[in-house]
Amino acid sequence: MSKTRLLLLILLIFSILCVDAQNKWHYSVGLGASLNTGNVNNCNLSNDGSVTRNDSVIALDFHYKLLYSSLIHKANVGQQWEKTNFEVNGGVKMDLYQYGKYSPFLACEALTNQFKGYDLKLSGLIGMKYRLYVKPSVCDYSISAAFVYDWSDFTDETVLPHNNYRISIRPKFTQKIAENLSLYHCTFYQPSVLDFHDYIINSVTKLQTKITRMLFLDLSFTYEYRSRVPSESYKKHDILSEVSLRFKI
């Protein structure tokens, strides 16, 4: 599935580069290092980028993230580099009336990571966000609910369904701590409507430091738990700790 992964990466980057530049569009690119535990236990290089458009009616978000690592096994003949992690994920999201009390949204996500058992995973979401409390430039607390359709092409033979349907509940907040320091958190809980013992939890906590007007330092912690994995070869939990520099215009 290497051609599929390459095509996915090209399409994600192409989507970002081809967006027409306007004052309402904002661009972000980051480069960093991360430490994985779970299905991957090593350090990675990471790269991410996004293009967003925000106004009072429509908000658009194109984004991608790339994780990569490799090392030389001395036991191998020729001591060639061996890939130890490769993940590409990204997608697009559209919010309607994002600054209102209620905001409907649509999203599409794509993921490839054979170390987690996915040659390719595609997800489509439709849902509604409810803003609990907002203080402009200080904090924004919200909760959302969505219906999710997943299609997965697994790396190994598995009894898991290729087509799955989930409910997604997501609390989220952004809180300004100091003049140039903000805390961000969101957690997704996604049980399958086919089997409520099959669920996914994905939690992201991020500390964002503004160094200059366009340069940011991010420290983040991501925890993922899958109650059902493709086979016994895979672990149910993955932890990612990351530090990255982000350039935003």
Accessible surface in RSA format (square Angstrom, percent):
REM  Atomic radii and reference values for relative SASA: ProtOr
REM  Chains: A
REM  Algorithm: Lee & Richards
REM  Probe-radius: 1.40
REM  Slices: 20
REM RES _ NUM      All-atoms   Total-Side   Main-Chain    Non-polar    All polar
REM                ABS   REL    ABS   REL    ABS   REL    ABS   REL    ABS   REL
RES MET A   1    91.78  47.5  49.43  32.7  42.35 100.8  24.97  21.2  66.80  88.5
RES SER A   2    71.95  60.8  65.64  87.6   6.31  14.5  36.57  77.9  35.38  49.6
RES LYS A   3   177.82  86.8 171.48 105.2   6.34  15.1 116.38 104.8  61.44  65.4
RES THR A   4    38.36  27.3  34.51  35.0   3.85   9.2  17.47  23.5  20.90  31.6
RES ARG A   5    20.96   8.8  20.92  10.7   0.04   0.1   4.28   5.8  16.68  10.1
RES LEU A   6   105.81  58.9 102.24  73.1   3.56   9.0 105.24  73.9   0.57   1.5
RES LEU A   7   101.90  56.7 100.72  72.1   1.17   3.0 101.81  71.5   0.09   0.2
RES LEU A   8    19.78  11.0  17.73  12.7   2.05   5.2  19.39  13.6   0.40   1.1
RES LEU A   9    31.61  17.6  31.61  22.6   0.00   0.0  31.61  22.2   0.00   0.0
RES ILE A  10    92.01  52.4  89.12  66.4   2.89   7.0  91.35  65.8   0.65   1.8
RES LEU A  11    95.43  53.1  94.81  67.8   0.62   1.6  95.04  66.7   0.39   1.1
RES LEU A  12    21.30  11.9  19.78  14.2   1.52   3.8  20.11  14.1   1.19   3.2
RES ILE A  13    60.80  34.6  60.71  45.2   0.10   0.2  60.80  43.8   0.00   0.0
RES PHE A  14   122.47  61.3 120.28  74.5   2.19   5.7 122.13  74.0   0.34   1.0
RES SER A  15    47.07  39.8  37.90  50.6   9.17  21.1  17.05  36.3  30.02  42.1
RES ILE A  16    20.55  11.7  19.11  14.2   1.44   3.5  19.11  13.8   1.44   3.9
RES LEU A  17   137.21  76.4 107.10  76.6  30.11  75.7 110.10  77.3  27.11  72.9
RES CYS A  18    73.63  55.7  41.80  46.6  31.83  74.8  28.85  73.1  44.78  48.3
RES VAL A  19    27.06  17.8  12.09  10.9  14.97  36.1  17.56  15.3   9.50  25.8
RES ASP A  20   101.90  71.4  90.96  90.5  10.94  25.9  37.91  89.2  64.00  63.8
RES ALA A  21    76.02  69.9  54.19  83.6  21.84  49.7  54.41  76.6  21.61  57.2
RES GLN A  22    94.43  52.8  75.55  55.2  18.88  45.0  32.62  69.4  61.81  46.9
RES ASN A  23   152.56 105.2 125.70 121.5  26.87  64.7  36.33  87.4 116.24 112.3
RES LYS A  24    96.71  47.2  92.96  57.0   3.75   8.9  57.94  52.2  38.76  41.3
RES TRP A  25    28.04  11.3  19.85   9.6   8.19  19.2  19.72  10.5   8.32  13.5
RES HIS A  26    73.20  40.0  71.62  49.8   1.58   4.0  43.26  44.6  29.94  34.8
RES TYR A  27    55.55  25.9  54.66  31.1   0.89   2.3  54.10  40.7   1.46   1.8
RES SER A  28    16.44  13.9   9.46  12.6   6.98  16.1   9.18  19.6   7.26  10.2
RES VAL A  29    73.56  48.4  71.89  65.1   1.67   4.0  71.89  62.5   1.67   4.5
RES GLY A  30     2.50   3.1   0.00   N/A   2.50   3.1   2.47   6.8   0.04   0.1
RES LEU A  31   121.63  67.7 114.76  82.1   6.87  17.3 115.03  80.8   6.61  17.8
RES GLY A  32    12.99  16.0   0.00   N/A  12.99  16.0  11.65  32.0   1.34   3.0
RES ALA A  33    48.05  44.2  45.39  70.0   2.67   6.1  45.58  64.2   2.47   6.6
RES SER A  34     5.21   4.4   0.00   0.0   5.21  12.0   4.34   9.2   0.87   1.2
RES LEU A  35    93.03  51.8  90.89  65.0   2.14   5.4  90.89  63.8   2.14   5.7
RES ASN A  36    16.38  11.3  15.66  15.1   0.72   1.7   1.45   3.5  14.93  14.4
RES THR A  37    54.98  39.1  54.22  55.0   0.76   1.8  51.68  69.4   3.30   5.0
RES GLY A  38     3.39   4.2   0.00   N/A   3.39   4.2   0.60   1.6   2.79   6.2
RES ASN A  39    29.67  20.5   3.42   3.3  26.24  63.2   4.53  10.9  25.13  24.3
RES VAL A  40     7.94   5.2   4.27   3.9   3.66   8.8   7.68   6.7   0.26   0.7
RES ASN A  41    95.94  66.2  63.70  61.6  32.25  77.6  33.32  80.2  62.62  60.5
RES ASN A  42    30.95  21.3  21.74  21.0   9.21  22.2  24.26  58.4   6.68   6.5
RES CYS A  43    87.81  66.4  75.58  84.3  12.23  28.7  29.05  73.6  58.76  63.4
RES ASN A  44     4.34   3.0   0.00   0.0   4.34  10.5   3.04   7.3   1.30   1.3
RES LEU A  45   120.26  67.0 117.82  84.3   2.44   6.1 117.99  82.9   2.27   6.1
RES SER A  46     1.98   1.7   0.36   0.5   1.62   3.7   1.48   3.1   0.50   0.7
RES ASN A  47    36.68  25.3  36.59  35.4   0.10   0.2  13.14  31.6  23.54  22.8
RES ASP A  48    32.44  22.7  32.44  32.3   0.00   0.0  10.44  24.6  21.99  21.9
RES GLY A  49     4.22   5.2   0.00   N/A   4.22   5.2   2.94   8.1   1.28   2.9
RES SER A  50    25.60  21.6  24.75  33.0   0.84   1.9  13.09  27.9  12.51  17.5
RES VAL A  51     0.19   0.1   0.19   0.2   0.00   0.0   0.19   0.2   0.00   0.0
RES THR A  52    30.59  21.8  30.59  31.0   0.00   0.0  23.52  31.6   7.07  10.7
RES ARG A  53    46.00  19.3  46.00  23.5   0.00   0.0   5.99   8.2  40.02  24.3
RES ASN A  54    56.27  38.8  43.80  42.3  12.47  30.0   8.90  21.4  47.36  45.8
RES ASP A  55    28.25  19.8  20.05  20.0   8.20  19.4  19.59  46.1   8.66   8.6
RES SER A  56    81.11  68.5  69.49  92.7  11.62  26.8  43.06  91.7  38.05  53.3
RES VAL A  57    68.40  45.0  68.40  61.9   0.00   0.0  68.40  59.4   0.00   0.0
RES ILE A  58    61.33  34.9  61.33  45.7   0.00   0.0  61.33  44.2   0.00   0.0
RES ALA A  59     7.85   7.2   7.00  10.8   0.84   1.9   7.36  10.4   0.48   1.3
RES LEU A  60    43.29  24.1  40.94  29.3   2.35   5.9  41.95  29.5   1.33   3.6
RES ASP A  61    46.71  32.7  46.71  46.5   0.00   0.0  11.63  27.4  35.08  35.0
RES PHE A  62    41.68  20.9  41.68  25.8   0.00   0.0  41.68  25.3   0.00   0.0
RES HIS A  63    50.21  27.4  48.05  33.4   2.15   5.5  38.21  39.4  12.00  14.0
RES TYR A  64    23.99  11.2  20.36  11.6   3.64   9.5   6.99   5.3  17.00  21.0
RES LYS A  65    48.56  23.7  48.21  29.6   0.35   0.8  25.83  23.2  22.73  24.2
RES LEU A  66    38.76  21.6  38.73  27.7   0.03   0.1  38.73  27.2   0.03   0.1
RES LEU A  67     7.15   4.0   7.15   5.1   0.00   0.0   7.15   5.0   0.00   0.0
RES TYR A  68    87.48  40.8  87.33  49.7   0.15   0.4  60.10  45.2  27.38  33.8
RES SER A  69    10.70   9.0   5.02   6.7   5.67  13.1  10.70  22.8   0.00   0.0
RES SER A  70    34.76  29.4  13.90  18.5  20.86  48.1   1.10   2.4  33.66  47.2
RES LEU A  71    64.34  35.8  64.15  45.9   0.19   0.5  64.34  45.2   0.00   0.0
RES ILE A  72    67.44  38.4  47.99  35.8  19.44  46.9  47.99  34.6  19.44  52.8
RES HIS A  73    72.72  39.7  70.50  49.0   2.22   5.7  43.66  45.0  29.06  33.8
RES LYS A  74   180.26  87.9 159.49  97.9  20.78  49.5 102.11  91.9  78.16  83.3
RES ALA A  75   101.90  93.7  62.44  96.4  39.46  89.8  74.08 104.3  27.82  73.7
RES ASN A  76    62.37  43.0  54.78  52.9   7.58  18.3  15.99  38.5  46.38  44.8
RES VAL A  77   150.53  99.1 126.89 114.9  23.64  57.0 133.33 115.9  17.19  46.6
RES GLY A  78    62.66  77.3   0.00   N/A  62.66  77.3  34.39  94.4  28.27  63.3
RES GLN A  79   100.44  56.2  92.33  67.5   8.11  19.3  17.45  37.1  82.99  62.9
RES GLN A  80   131.70  73.6 125.94  92.0   5.76  13.7  36.31  77.3  95.40  72.4
RES TRP A  81   173.49  69.6 146.52  70.9  26.97  63.3 123.83  66.0  49.66  80.6
RES GLU A  82    75.17  43.2  72.36  54.7   2.81   6.7  28.07  54.3  47.10  38.5
RES LYS A  83    83.37  40.7  67.28  41.3  16.09  38.3  43.16  38.8  40.21  42.8
RES THR A  84    21.64  15.4  16.23  16.4   5.41  12.9  17.63  23.7   4.00   6.1
RES ASN A  85     0.62   0.4   0.62   0.6   0.00   0.0   0.00   0.0   0.62   0.6
RES PHE A  86    34.78  17.4  33.75  20.9   1.03   2.7  33.75  20.5   1.03   3.0
RES GLU A  87    12.15   7.0  12.05   9.1   0.10   0.2   0.07   0.1  12.08   9.9
RES VAL A  88     0.00   0.0   0.00   0.0   0.00   0.0   0.00   0.0   0.00   0.0
RES ASN A  89    39.72  27.4  39.72  38.4   0.00   0.0  11.56  27.8  28.16  27.2
RES GLY A  90     0.32   0.4   0.00   N/A   0.32   0.4   0.28   0.8   0.03   0.1
RES GLY A  91    10.75  13.3   0.00   N/A  10.75  13.3   8.22  22.6   2.53   5.7
RES VAL A  92    50.57  33.3  50.16  45.4   0.41   1.0  50.16  43.6   0.41   1.1
RES LYS A  93    48.12  23.5  46.90  28.8   1.22   2.9  24.77  22.3  23.35  24.9
RES MET A  94    70.62  36.6  69.66  46.1   0.95   2.3  47.67  40.5  22.95  30.4
RES ASP A  95    13.25   9.3  13.25  13.2   0.00   0.0   1.53   3.6  11.72  11.7
RES LEU A  96    62.43  34.8  62.13  44.5   0.30   0.7  62.13  43.6   0.30   0.8
RES TYR A  97   115.42  53.9 115.01  65.4   0.40   1.1  72.09  54.2  43.33  53.4
RES GLN A  98    26.21  14.7  24.82  18.1   1.39   3.3   0.15   0.3  26.06  19.8
RES TYR A  99   124.02  57.9 104.64  59.5  19.38  50.4  79.35  59.6  44.67  55.1
RES GLY A 100    28.29  34.9   0.00   N/A  28.29  34.9  26.00  71.4   2.29   5.1
RES LYS A 101   106.73  52.1  94.30  57.9  12.43  29.6  64.03  57.6  42.70  45.5
RES TYR A 102   135.65  63.3 124.92  71.1  10.73  27.9  86.56  65.0  49.09  60.5
RES SER A 103     0.00   0.0   0.00   0.0   0.00   0.0   0.00   0.0   0.00   0.0
RES PRO A 104    48.15  35.1  47.70  43.5   0.46   1.7  47.70  39.4   0.46   2.8
RES PHE A 105    16.04   8.0  11.26   7.0   4.79  12.5  14.59   8.8   1.46   4.2
RES LEU A 106    85.63  47.7  84.61  60.5   1.02   2.6  84.61  59.4   1.02   2.8
RES ALA A 107     9.05   8.3   3.98   6.1   5.07  11.5   6.88   9.7   2.16   5.7
RES CYS A 108    74.59  56.4  74.14  82.7   0.45   1.1  21.66  54.9  52.93  57.1
RES GLU A 109    62.47  35.9  57.45  43.5   5.02  12.0  31.09  60.1  31.38  25.6
RES ALA A 110    11.93  11.0   9.84  15.2   2.09   4.8  10.72  15.1   1.21   3.2
RES LEU A 111    29.47  16.4  29.47  21.1   0.00   0.0  29.47  20.7   0.00   0.0
RES THR A 112     0.17   0.1   0.17   0.2   0.00   0.0   0.17   0.2   0.00   0.0
RES ASN A 113     1.34   0.9   1.34   1.3   0.00   0.0   0.00   0.0   1.34   1.3
RES GLN A 114    63.04  35.2  56.06  41.0   6.98  16.6  11.47  24.4  51.56  39.1
RES PHE A 115    62.81  31.4  54.03  33.5   8.77  22.8  59.42  36.0   3.39   9.7
RES LYS A 116    28.46  13.9  28.46  17.5   0.00   0.0   8.71   7.8  19.75  21.0
RES GLY A 117     0.00   0.0   0.00   N/A   0.00   0.0   0.00   0.0   0.00   0.0
RES TYR A 118    14.32   6.7  14.32   8.1   0.00   0.0   2.23   1.7  12.09  14.9
RES ASP A 119    14.29  10.0  14.29  14.2   0.00   0.0   0.00   0.0  14.29  14.3
RES LEU A 120    22.93  12.8  22.93  16.4   0.00   0.0  22.93  16.1   0.00   0.0
RES LYS A 121    29.32  14.3  28.42  17.4   0.90   2.1   9.61   8.7  19.71  21.0
RES LEU A 122    75.76  42.2  74.89  53.6   0.87   2.2  75.12  52.8   0.63   1.7
RES SER A 123    17.18  14.5  11.56  15.4   5.62  12.9   6.11  13.0  11.07  15.5
RES GLY A 124    26.91  33.2   0.00   N/A  26.91  33.2  22.00  60.4   4.91  11.0
RES LEU A 125    24.62  13.7  18.06  12.9   6.56  16.5  19.84  13.9   4.78  12.9
RES ILE A 126   102.70  58.4  99.79  74.3   2.91   7.0  99.79  71.9   2.91   7.9
RES GLY A 127    14.87  18.3   0.00   N/A  14.87  18.3  11.40  31.3   3.47   7.8
RES MET A 128    89.14  46.2  85.36  56.5   3.78   9.0  85.36  72.6   3.78   5.0
RES LYS A 129    26.26  12.8  26.26  16.1   0.00   0.0   3.64   3.3  22.61  24.1
RES TYR A 130    72.21  33.7  72.10  41.0   0.11   0.3  39.45  29.6  32.76  40.4
RES ARG A 131    22.17   9.3  21.78  11.1   0.39   0.9   3.80   5.2  18.37  11.1
RES LEU A 132    93.73  52.2  73.97  52.9  19.76  49.7  74.73  52.5  19.00  51.1
RES TYR A 133   126.85  59.2 122.87  69.9   3.98  10.4  95.44  71.7  31.41  38.7
RES VAL A 134    54.19  35.7  30.17  27.3  24.02  57.9  30.17  26.2  24.02  65.2
RES LYS A 135   107.81  52.6 106.91  65.6   0.90   2.1  52.25  47.0  55.57  59.2
RES PRO A 136   111.06  80.9  94.02  85.7  17.05  62.0 101.70  84.0   9.36  58.2
RES SER A 137   104.21  88.1  67.95  90.7  36.26  83.5  50.45 107.4  53.76  75.3
RES VAL A 138    54.81  36.1  49.79  45.1   5.02  12.1  51.62  44.9   3.19   8.7
RES CYS A 139    12.78   9.7   5.66   6.3   7.12  16.7   4.00  10.1   8.78   9.5
RES ASP A 140    47.81  33.5  44.50  44.3   3.31   7.8  20.13  47.4  27.68  27.6
RES TYR A 141    73.24  34.2  73.24  41.7   0.00   0.0  51.49  38.7  21.75  26.8
RES SER A 142     7.71   6.5   5.98   8.0   1.73   4.0   1.26   2.7   6.45   9.0
RES ILE A 143    65.97  37.5  65.38  48.7   0.58   1.4  65.38  47.1   0.58   1.6
RES SER A 144     7.53   6.4   4.27   5.7   3.26   7.5   2.87   6.1   4.66   6.5
RES ALA A 145    50.56  46.5  46.48  71.7   4.08   9.3  46.90  66.1   3.65   9.7
RES ALA A 146    10.94  10.1   2.41   3.7   8.53  19.4   8.13  11.4   2.81   7.4
RES PHE A 147    96.74  48.4  93.21  57.7   3.53   9.2  93.91  56.9   2.83   8.1
RES VAL A 148     2.62   1.7   2.62   2.4   0.00   0.0   2.62   2.3   0.00   0.0
RES TYR A 149    82.92  38.7  82.77  47.1   0.15   0.4  65.70  49.4  17.22  21.2
RES ASP A 150     6.01   4.2   5.95   5.9   0.06   0.1   2.94   6.9   3.07   3.1
RES TRP A 151    85.34  34.2  85.34  41.3   0.00   0.0  65.64  35.0  19.70  32.0
RES SER A 152     6.95   5.9   6.95   9.3   0.00   0.0   0.17   0.4   6.78   9.5
RES ASP A 153    38.96  27.3  38.49  38.3   0.47   1.1   3.32   7.8  35.64  35.5
RES PHE A 154    21.10  10.6   9.36   5.8  11.75  30.6   9.36   5.7  11.75  33.6
RES THR A 155    49.34  35.1  24.49  24.8  24.85  59.2  24.49  32.9  24.85  37.6
RES ASP A 156    59.09  41.4  47.46  47.2  11.63  27.5  22.42  52.8  36.67  36.6
RES GLU A 157   169.03  97.0 148.97 112.7  20.05  47.7  70.93 137.2  98.10  80.1
RES THR A 158    34.96  24.9   2.47   2.5  32.49  77.4   9.48  12.7  25.48  38.5
RES VAL A 159   150.42  99.0 119.19 107.9  31.24  75.3 126.44 109.9  23.98  65.0
RES LEU A 160    28.47  15.9  24.31  17.4   4.15  10.4  24.41  17.1   4.05  10.9
RES PRO A 161    59.88  43.6  45.58  41.6  14.30  52.0  55.81  46.1   4.07  25.3
RES HIS A 162    90.07  49.2  84.75  58.9   5.32  13.6  57.46  59.2  32.62  38.0
RES ASN A 163    65.92  45.5  61.24  59.2   4.68  11.3  14.03  33.8  51.88  50.1
RES ASN A 164    10.47   7.2  10.47  10.1   0.00   0.0   4.64  11.2   5.83   5.6
RES TYR A 165    83.19  38.8  83.19  47.3   0.00   0.0  47.83  35.9  35.36  43.6
RES ARG A 166    15.95   6.7  15.95   8.1   0.00   0.0   0.00   0.0  15.95   9.7
RES ILE A 167    64.26  36.6  64.26  47.9   0.00   0.0  64.26  46.3   0.00   0.0
RES SER A 168     3.25   2.7   2.53   3.4   0.72   1.7   0.07   0.2   3.18   4.5
RES ILE A 169    64.46  36.7  64.45  48.0   0.01   0.0  64.45  46.4   0.01   0.0
RES ARG A 170    10.46   4.4  10.46   5.3   0.00   0.0   4.16   5.7   6.30   3.8
RES PRO A 171    60.24  43.9  60.17  54.9   0.07   0.2  60.24  49.7   0.00   0.0
RES LYS A 172    69.03  33.7  63.41  38.9   5.61  13.4  18.15  16.3  50.87  54.2
RES PHE A 173    49.13  24.6  49.13  30.4   0.00   0.0  49.13  29.8   0.00   0.0
RES THR A 174    48.82  34.7  48.50  49.2   0.32   0.8  35.66  47.9  13.16  19.9
RES GLN A 175    47.80  26.7  47.80  34.9   0.00   0.0  21.08  44.9  26.72  20.3
RES LYS A 176    72.02  35.1  60.36  37.0  11.66  27.8  27.75  25.0  44.27  47.2
RES ILE A 177    95.13  54.1  62.16  46.3  32.97  79.5  66.93  48.2  28.20  76.5
RES ALA A 178    50.96  46.9  40.01  61.7  10.95  24.9  50.94  71.7   0.02   0.1
RES GLU A 179   136.99  78.7 118.70  89.8  18.29  43.6  52.63 101.8  84.36  68.9
RES ASN A 180    76.68  52.9  69.28  66.9   7.41  17.8  15.52  37.4  61.16  59.1
RES LEU A 181    49.09  27.3  47.58  34.0   1.52   3.8  47.91  33.6   1.18   3.2
RES SER A 182    28.66  24.2  28.59  38.2   0.07   0.2   5.85  12.4  22.82  32.0
RES LEU A 183    50.37  28.1  50.37  36.0   0.00   0.0  50.37  35.4   0.00   0.0
RES TYR A 184    47.15  22.0  47.15  26.8   0.00   0.0  26.60  20.0  20.55  25.3
RES HIS A 185    41.15  22.5  41.15  28.6   0.00   0.0  26.98  27.8  14.17  16.5
RES CYS A 186     6.83   5.2   6.83   7.6   0.00   0.0   0.00   0.0   6.83   7.4
RES THR A 187    29.59  21.0  29.56  30.0   0.03   0.1  25.09  33.7   4.50   6.8
RES PHE A 188    62.46  31.3  62.46  38.7   0.00   0.0  62.46  37.9   0.00   0.0
RES TYR A 189    89.84  41.9  89.84  51.1   0.00   0.0  62.89  47.3  26.94  33.2
RES GLN A 190    26.23  14.7  26.23  19.2   0.00   0.0   0.12   0.3  26.11  19.8
RES PRO A 191     6.23   4.5   6.23   5.7   0.00   0.0   6.23   5.1   0.00   0.0
RES SER A 192     0.63   0.5   0.63   0.8   0.00   0.0   0.00   0.0   0.63   0.9
RES VAL A 193    61.47  40.4  38.18  34.6  23.29  56.1  38.18  33.2  23.29  63.2
RES LEU A 194   106.95  59.6  71.59  51.2  35.36  88.9  75.90  53.3  31.05  83.6
RES ASP A 195    50.19  35.2  43.70  43.5   6.49  15.3  27.78  65.4  22.41  22.3
RES PHE A 196   122.71  61.4 109.05  67.5  13.66  35.6 109.71  66.5  13.00  37.2
RES HIS A 197   134.65  73.6 129.32  89.9   5.34  13.6  89.11  91.8  45.55  53.0
RES ASP A 198    10.25   7.2  10.25  10.2   0.00   0.0   0.73   1.7   9.53   9.5
RES TYR A 199    61.28  28.6  61.04  34.7   0.24   0.6  26.80  20.1  34.47  42.5
RES ILE A 200    12.12   6.9  12.12   9.0   0.00   0.0  12.12   8.7   0.00   0.0
RES ILE A 201    51.57  29.3  51.57  38.4   0.00   0.0  51.57  37.1   0.00   0.0
RES ASN A 202    43.09  29.7  42.96  41.5   0.13   0.3  10.15  24.4  32.94  31.8
RES SER A 203    23.18  19.6  22.07  29.5   1.10   2.5  11.18  23.8  12.00  16.8
RES VAL A 204    32.39  21.3  32.39  29.3   0.00   0.0  32.39  28.1   0.00   0.0
RES THR A 205    49.00  34.9  47.14  47.8   1.86   4.4  35.30  47.4  13.70  20.7
RES LYS A 206    54.37  26.5  53.98  33.1   0.39   0.9   7.89   7.1  46.48  49.5
RES LEU A 207    56.90  31.7  55.47  39.7   1.44   3.6  55.47  39.0   1.44   3.9
RES GLN A 208    44.00  24.6  41.65  30.4   2.35   5.6   4.87  10.4  39.13  29.7
RES THR A 209    44.84  31.9  44.84  45.5   0.00   0.0  32.91  44.2  11.94  18.0
RES LYS A 210    86.07  42.0  79.92  49.0   6.15  14.6  28.63  25.8  57.44  61.2
RES ILE A 211    88.72  50.5  58.31  43.4  30.41  73.3  63.23  45.5  25.49  69.2
RES THR A 212    75.18  53.5  65.41  66.3   9.77  23.3  67.45  90.6   7.73  11.7
RES ARG A 213   181.48  76.2 163.88  83.5  17.61  41.9  73.06  99.8 108.43  65.7
RES MET A 214    61.69  31.9  61.11  40.4   0.58   1.4  52.71  44.8   8.97  11.9
RES LEU A 215    57.88  32.2  57.88  41.4   0.00   0.0  57.88  40.6   0.00   0.0
RES PHE A 216    29.67  14.8  29.67  18.4   0.00   0.0  29.67  18.0   0.00   0.0
RES LEU A 217    56.37  31.4  56.36  40.3   0.01   0.0  56.36  39.6   0.01   0.0
RES ASP A 218     7.01   4.9   6.35   6.3   0.66   1.6   2.92   6.9   4.09   4.1
RES LEU A 219    84.81  47.2  81.45  58.3   3.35   8.4  81.86  57.5   2.95   7.9
RES SER A 220    17.06  14.4   9.27  12.4   7.79  18.0   3.65   7.8  13.42  18.8
RES PHE A 221    97.19  48.6  96.84  60.0   0.34   0.9  96.84  58.7   0.34   1.0
RES THR A 222    25.43  18.1  25.11  25.5   0.32   0.8  18.66  25.1   6.77  10.2
RES TYR A 223    71.09  33.2  71.09  40.4   0.00   0.0  48.10  36.1  22.99  28.3
RES GLU A 224    22.07  12.7  21.96  16.6   0.11   0.3   3.19   6.2  18.88  15.4
RES TYR A 225    55.71  26.0  55.71  31.7   0.00   0.0  31.55  23.7  24.16  29.8
RES ARG A 226     2.97   1.2   2.96   1.5   0.02   0.0   2.47   3.4   0.51   0.3
RES SER A 227    11.39   9.6   7.97  10.6   3.43   7.9   7.97  17.0   3.43   4.8
RES ARG A 228    99.48  41.8  89.13  45.4  10.35  24.6  25.41  34.7  74.07  44.9
RES VAL A 229    24.49  16.1  12.03  10.9  12.46  30.0  12.03  10.5  12.46  33.8
RES PRO A 230     7.65   5.6   0.92   0.8   6.73  24.5   0.92   0.8   6.73  41.8
RES SER A 231    34.21  28.9  22.57  30.1  11.64  26.8  33.35  71.0   0.86   1.2
RES GLU A 232   182.38 104.7 147.87 111.9  34.51  82.2  68.16 131.8 114.22  93.3
RES SER A 233    96.38  81.4  56.66  75.6  39.72  91.5  32.68  69.6  63.70  89.2
RES TYR A 234    28.11  13.1  17.89  10.2  10.22  26.6  11.93   9.0  16.18  19.9
RES LYS A 235   103.89  50.7  98.78  60.6   5.11  12.2  68.27  61.5  35.62  37.9
RES LYS A 236    94.41  46.1  90.32  55.4   4.09   9.7  45.75  41.2  48.65  51.8
RES HIS A 237    71.58  39.1  71.58  49.8   0.00   0.0  38.13  39.3  33.45  38.9
RES ASP A 238    15.95  11.2  14.30  14.2   1.65   3.9  10.17  23.9   5.78   5.8
RES ILE A 239    49.65  28.3  47.68  35.5   1.97   4.8  48.15  34.7   1.50   4.1
RES LEU A 240    22.84  12.7  22.32  16.0   0.52   1.3  22.32  15.7   0.52   1.4
RES SER A 241    44.46  37.6  41.53  55.4   2.93   6.7  27.02  57.5  17.44  24.4
RES GLU A 242    14.67   8.4   5.86   4.4   8.81  21.0   5.96  11.5   8.70   7.1
RES VAL A 243    67.97  44.7  66.45  60.2   1.52   3.7  66.45  57.7   1.51   4.1
RES SER A 244    10.99   9.3   8.34  11.1   2.65   6.1   2.81   6.0   8.18  11.5
RES LEU A 245    89.44  49.8  85.21  61.0   4.23  10.6  85.54  60.1   3.90  10.5
RES ARG A 246    34.10  14.3  34.03  17.3   0.07   0.2  15.19  20.8  18.91  11.5
RES PHE A 247    91.79  45.9  90.06  55.8   1.73   4.5  90.06  54.6   1.73   5.0
RES LYS A 248    84.33  41.1  82.18  50.4   2.15   5.1  29.17  26.3  55.17  58.8
RES ILE A 249    99.04  56.4  73.62  54.8  25.42  61.3  99.04  71.3   0.00   0.0
END  Absolute sums over single chains surface
CHAIN  1 A    13781.3      12139.6       1641.7       9033.0       4748.3
END  Absolute sums over all chains
TOTAL         13781.3      12139.6       1641.7       9033.0       4748.3
